[in-house]
Amino acid sequence: MNILAFESSCDETSVAVVKDGREILANVIASSADLQSQFGGVVPEIAAREHVKVITAVIAEALAKAACTMEDIAAVAVTAGPGLAGSLLVGVSAAKALAYAYNKPLYPVHHLAGHICANFLCDPNFDVPYTGLIVSGGHSHLVTMDKEYNFQILGRTLDDACGEAFDKIARALGLPYPGGPQIDKLSFAGDSTRYEFPESHLQNALDFSFSGLKTAALTYINRAKMQAAQKGIDWTDLLNINDFAASFQAAIIRTLVKHSEKALKLTQAQRFALAGGVAANTHLREALAAMCRKNKVDFTCPDRILCTDNGAMIGAAAYYLILSGVKPTDSTLNAYPSWSLDKWKSLPQINVRKKI
């Protein structure tokens, strides 16, 4: 089964062809990150406009790389949410148009389900059931998937996602967007024990909170800048950026690993999967792999290119959605900026105001 899959939830425009949920025939990604970096983050209107500019070319390139025509495609899949409304609508509109024109079944896919299902593309032995951690700029989720491909959310962030915390602190340090990879790079030359950061204690031990950690980091930075201004020196003379990046990153990773280990003990799963944009972080991958070895659990994480937003992960998720017996949707498909992962097999209901 060849699935043509679209992903446009944020600032990457991607179209892929995935065979049987496991093999990538093509995965084309066009990103507007360089343009967005001028503004220090993603501007939704610019992201949507860039999707419109490139999506036709990206579709053509994906089909050409896969050596496919639309006659070779069994189904069309598209990220329908969550994400930026304008960006999502570009992908949804393109997918609906192709599905209608070529009479192909159309499947809406949850963005986070795509991230976690990227693991099916990287490890031939990876299978359900499993427990996983999804970490990105907008999400921090601990989940488990059963043999019927149902997700259960075990824990989630109550405020900032860890990727958002990385980006905000990187911006405060004067690092370019996206900030997470910049902090990861600096941390290799830093002492992760130099600066201390608080750890949150929540009622649900599997939930996350990174706002206190972010506030503590900003306090360090602002204090150094104020003291440096009074002394007439550069603030980096008072705050070692490499050590600070390493310490801040280590604090986030400690929390993620600690909660992941608790989730594994709760579910008794024999497989653990990492996914999402922050899954590309070198130290996080190593720390979770070590934790899984200690607990004698199989560990899987996607190749770094599949940690970013991409169409291949949507094609993989669509395959397992189809395998679970979900029926295709029709031309009424919309974008759903807020969509819970545990409801990934059914679309949210849109409340329509009645005219008075």
HELIX and SHEET records of a PDB file:
HELIX    1   1 ALA A   33  SER A   37  1                                   5    
HELIX    2   2 PRO A   44  LYS A   65  1                                  22    
HELIX    3   3 MET A   70  ASP A   72  5                                   3    
HELIX    4   4 ALA A   85  ALA A  101  1                                  17    
HELIX    5   5 HIS A  111  CYS A  117  1                                   7    
HELIX    6   6 ALA A  118  LEU A  121  5                                   4    
HELIX    7   7 CYS A  162  ALA A  172  1                                  11    
HELIX    8   8 GLY A  179  SER A  187  1                                   9    
HELIX    9   9 SER A  211  LYS A  231  1                                  21    
HELIX   10  10 TRP A  235  ASP A  237  5                                   3    
HELIX   11  11 ILE A  241  THR A  267  1                                  27    
HELIX   12  12 GLY A  277  ALA A  280  5                                   4    
HELIX   13  13 THR A  282  LYS A  294  1                                  13    
HELIX   14  14 ARG A  304  LEU A  306  5                                   3    
HELIX   15  15 GLY A  311  LEU A  323  1                                  13    
HELIX   16  16 LEU A  341  LYS A  343  5                                   3    
SHEET    1   A 5 GLU A  23  SER A  31  0                                        
SHEET    2   A 5 GLU A  12  LYS A  19 -1                                        
SHEET    3   A 5 ASN A   2  GLU A   7 -1                                        
SHEET    4   A 5 ALA A  75  GLY A  81  1                                        
SHEET    5   A 5 LEU A 106  HIS A 110  1                                        
SHEET    1   B 5 PHE A 151  ARG A 156  0                                        
SHEET    2   B 5 SER A 140  MET A 145 -1                                        
SHEET    3   B 5 TYR A 130  VAL A 135 -1                                        
SHEET    4   B 5 ARG A 271  ALA A 275  1                                        
SHEET    5   B 5 ASP A 298  THR A 300  1                                        
END                                                                             
